[in-house]
Structure formats: C-alpha cells, structure tokens
Amino acid sequence: MGAFEFVALDKAGKERKGVLEGDSPRQIRTQLREQGMIPLSVDEVAQRENKQQTQKSPFKLRRGISAADLSLITRQLATLVRSGIPLVEAAQTIARQSEKPRLQSLMMGVSSRVMEGHTLADGLGKFPHVFGELYRATVSAGEQSGHLDGVLEKLADYTEARQHLTQRIQMAMFYPAMLTIIAVLVVSALLAYVVPEVVKVFDDMNQQLPLLTRILIAISDFFRNWLWLVVLLMIAGGITAAYVLRKPGPKFAFHKKILRVPVIGRFVRRVNTARFARTLSILTASGVPVLEALRIAGLVVSNLPMREAVQHAAQKVREGAALARSLEQSGYFPPMTVNLIASGEVAGNLEEMLERAADNQEREQEASISLIMGMLEPVLILVMGGVVLFIVMAILLPIFDMNSLVH
C-alpha cells in the first residue's frame, strides 16, 4: 500500500487536492469516483518527489523542507513515540495535523512504507532530499537499540538549534543589508538625477572646475551612460562564478582561500567544527559505529578542505590511529576541540566531550557573529558618509570659487 496525491473535480466542479492510501493509482481513482469526484491526476508521493529531484535543469532547486518544519515533525514524532503510539499511527497523526499539503503527502508516504513492514528509517529513505543521511542513520540506530524516542528527541534538539542559529544570522544580517541597499539607492539617485542638474549651473563658467567636481562629473556621466553595461557584467560575472565554483577543483581552492581570510576564515572553521562535533556526538551516542559516524559527520561539513581532513582522519582511525591526533594534523580544527576529543578518547566518554566541544564552538561562533556585525555596521556608515561627503564637497567647491571671484 502506498500514498497517492490526487487532483480531482467535485460535484460542484471545484478542484480538490489531497492524499489517499491505496495499492495502485487505479484503486485511488475508484475511491474518488465512489465519492462522486472526477479524478484528473493521481501520482504516488515517493515517485513524484524522486522524479522532481532527478529532473535535470541548470536552474533546478533542491526541494527539501524548511528547518522549522523538519524540527516540528521530529518533535511531534518523538512525543508520539514516547507516548507509546505505533509508528504508523504517529505518522498519520502528524500528516493530519499538518496544514501544509506537501508535509501531509510526505508523512503519509512514510506511514505507507512503515505499514508495509519496513522500518521508519526505510520509510524516511524514500525521501532522501528531505530526510538526510544523518537523520536516517540516527533513526536507524535508535530503532536497532530500542531507544527511538530518545534519539528523536536529540534530533529535534539538533534541528531546532540549527534553525535558531540560522535565524540569528539572518536577523544579524538584516540591518547591514538594508543599510547597504539604501546607501546604494541614495548614491545612485544622486549620481543619476541630482548631480547632472547641479552641474548644469557650472556649464557657463569660463574657469576650470575643481578636481573633485571633475571627478564627480566623470563618475556621473559614466553612471548614466554605462550603468546597464556594469549591471550586465556583474550578472555575467555572478553566473560565471557560480558555474566555475560548481566544479570540484575551483570550489576546493576557493574554500581553502576562505579559511585564510582573517576574521571570516576563523568563523567558517568554527561553524564547520561545531557542525562536525554536534553530528558526531549524536551519532556516537545513538550507537552508530565510529567509522560510519565519521563518514556521515564529514558530509555536514560544508568547507571542502575541512571535509577532506575529516575523511583523512577517518582513514587513519580505520588504521588504528587516535581521532584527535588525526584531526590535529590538518590544522583546521581548533585546539580546544582537539583537546576535548582527546580527553574523551582517553576517558571513554567521547560523545560527552564532543557535545562540550560543539557547545564551545557554538558559543564562540555567536561571539564571532556579534564581532563581525559590530565591525560591519560602523564601516558601512563610514563608507556611506564618505561617499555623501565627497558628492557634497564636489558640488560646493565651485560655489566657493564663485563667491571668491565675486569678492
């Protein structure tokens, strides 16, 4: 039995959409006709989702779900499982409670898979673009160990923490972004409309204009005549950069250079270290084998040189080396994290030390965000003030010269 999305016309001729469970599309159409509706389309949820993900298009976006939705689903599932409700009924309950049709379809698809006798991890595996490998591996370990409710609680905490961090970064970036947009619009309006009108006053002057005024006039003329070309070049450059950075070699080199930028590089290292430590902590605490946990934890590291360092460390651990020493050799991971991992390996409480390392890096990460935002805002204000001062001085200097000639 599977879950099928349908589009049908009711007796009044209105279009209806929903999800039904059945053995085949024909059975779903029969159910719809019995309800007095005319079926227009019937698609199996899993096949439709996978088809959309495999469609090749240069502008294709990964059709996952938001971190808030994933966190909510995980928290609800953990609560229901802890209450002793069977998995099939729990998934169906979440589907009925959801207000979003796509989430209803996903959870009905998971429910149908579990109803067929598969594990919850297998049911989630039908939608790999929604429930990532970390998620599925942790759930699988929880099912095998008999502690699925506790594992789901940890996953819910993890997804909520990532969501809150993302929201903090977005809120921190909102003011600088708005300030930058307003500054660009103001300067563009001055150069395109205000400056040309003011410059007309100086056209009949028989004396040479000050250097600042001549520079401003040249910038204004270039802005009015060639702005379209600048915009096109910027768009073309952005598309070209995006295309080049999709290739492994240039992307790896770019990520490596980012790590060398003074403030940003340290921030990137902290973000990826926190992700790695938190993920590895959840996996090891859930009973996932260390080598498999290292492989999955490496996938959440977005910086390619750091991901490669994790892969090399996993290879050395397979050969019998210590994890802390293997990570330390790359030079990318902070000494505090390496020392905590080493202490965990010696004391036999690796997952606890990994959790402490993740907490430490997340605290420093928030401090880095505050530092970057604290530096960025005054810099933007100073730059904007400097540009406006330049324009004002370039306009006032000829007026001062005229006054001096009159006297």
Sequence and secondary structure as in RCSB ss.txt:
>XXXX:A:sequence
MGAFEFVALDKAGKERKGVLEGDSPRQIRTQLREQGMIPLSVDEVAQRENKQQTQKSPFKLRRGISAADLSLITR
QLATLVRSGIPLVEAAQTIARQSEKPRLQSLMMGVSSRVMEGHTLADGLGKFPHVFGELYRATVSAGEQSGHLDG
VLEKLADYTEARQHLTQRIQMAMFYPAMLTIIAVLVVSALLAYVVPEVVKVFDDMNQQLPLLTRILIAISDFFRN
WLWLVVLLMIAGGITAAYVLRKPGPKFAFHKKILRVPVIGRFVRRVNTARFARTLSILTASGVPVLEALRIAGLV
VSNLPMREAVQHAAQKVREGAALARSLEQSGYFPPMTVNLIASGEVAGNLEEMLERAADNQEREQEASISLIMGM
LEPVLILVMGGVVLFIVMAILLPIFDMNSLVH
>XXXX:A:secstr
 EEEEEEEE TTS EEEEEEEESSHHHHHHHHHHTT EEEEEEEHHHHHHHHHH   TT       HHHHHHHHH
HHHHHHHTT  HHHHHHHHHHH SSHHHHHHHHHHHHHHHTT  HHHHHTT TTTS HHHHHHHHHHHHHT HHH
HHHHHHHHHHHHHHHHHHHHHHHHHHHHHHHHHHHHHHHIIIIIHHHHHGGGTT  S   HHHHHHHHHHHHHHH
HHHHHHHHHHHHHHHHHHHTTSHHHHHHHHHHHTTSHHHHHHHHHHHHHHHHHHHHHHHHTT  HHHHHHHHHHT
  SHHHHHHHHHHHHHHHTT  HHHHHHTTS S HHHHHHHHHHHHHT HHHHHHHHHHHHHHHHHHHHHHHHHH
HHHHHHHHHHHHHHHHHHHHHHHHHHHHHHH 
